[in-house]
Amino acid sequence: MTHTTSPTDGWDASVRIGVVVPHADIGPEAELQAMAPASVSIHGSRIHFAAMRAGGEMDNKIPHDPVRSFVEPPHLDQAVELLAASPLHALTLGFTSSSYLLKATGEQELYQRLQPATRGLPITGTTKAARAALNALGAHKIAVINPPWFDDTLSTHGADYFREFGFQVVHHGPCPLPSHQKAITPDNLSAWIRTTITTHHPDAVLIAGNGIRAVGTIKPLETELGCHIITANQANLWHTLHLAGATDTALTINNYGHLFTTTPKSEDT
C-alpha cells in the first residue's frame, strides 16, 4: 500500500522536489530538507517496506525479496504518479539497494517503465544520481560504504553495479555499526571511515543507503581526507535540482561538499 504525505506549505517555493521513500524511513526527507535552501521544498510519497519498522529500526540484514519488490508495480508506479500530479519540478527515488539487485539493465528498464507515471517530469534515483555525481567530480577509483543492514551479497551486487559503469571499486562493504538508523551518527560513521578507507586511496567515497544520516560527515571528511565524499541523499538533491533546471540554486549550497560546485555532464542530465 502506498502512503502519501501532503505538506500544507512549501507549494509556493521556487523549486519543488518529490521523493519516494520507504514508509518508515527517517533519513531521506530529513536530510534533503536540512541541505535544501529556503527556496526549495521537499514533498514525499511513502511505500510500505517489510524490512523496516517505525522509527527507523531495521532488520539486522534486510532480505532481498522486499528490496526487489519495492520497485515492482503497482505501488512504486502509483506513488510516482501521485507525486507527479502535484506542481513539482522533478522527482527522485530515495532507495539504493533495489538498483543494486536490478543492475544496469534492470534499472534502465525501471526508469523506462515509470516514464508514463512521471507525466513528463524528470526523474532520478540514488544510484543514478551517484553515478552522475562521480562523473561530474571526475572520480574513477571509489570506495562504497553500505549500511549495516546490507549483507555482504547485497554489497557485492552494489560493487558490481558500479563496475558495470566503468568505476574501479577499491573497497566495498557494510559498515560495522548498529543496524538501526538512529544509532548511526556523523561521529561514529566518520570515525570508521577514517580508520578503514584511507588506506585504499579512493578518488571518492560513496556513503550509500538513504537511511544513513551521513550529510554531516561530508565537509569535515573532505577537508581531512582530501577526497570527494558523496552520500546518497546529497547526490539525490544535487542531481534532482539540476534535472529541475535549478542550477543556480544548487550552486548556492555551500556546506555539503565539493559536489555542489559542479554540474552534471550532458549525458547525465
Secondary structure, DSSP 8 states (H G I E B T S, - for coil): -EEE---SS-TTSSEEEEEEEETT--SHHHHHHHHS-TTEEEEEEEE--TTEEGGGEE-SS--HHHHHHTTSTTHHHHHHHHHHTSS-SEEEE---HHHHHHHHHHHHHHHHHHHHHHTT--EEEHHHHHHHHHHHHT--EEEEEE-TTS-HHHHHHHHHHHHHTT-EEEEEEE-SS-SBGGG--HHHHHHHHHHHTGGG--SEEEE--TTS--GGGHHHHHHHH-SEEEEHHHHHHHHHHHHTT-HHHHTT--SS-GGGG----GGG-
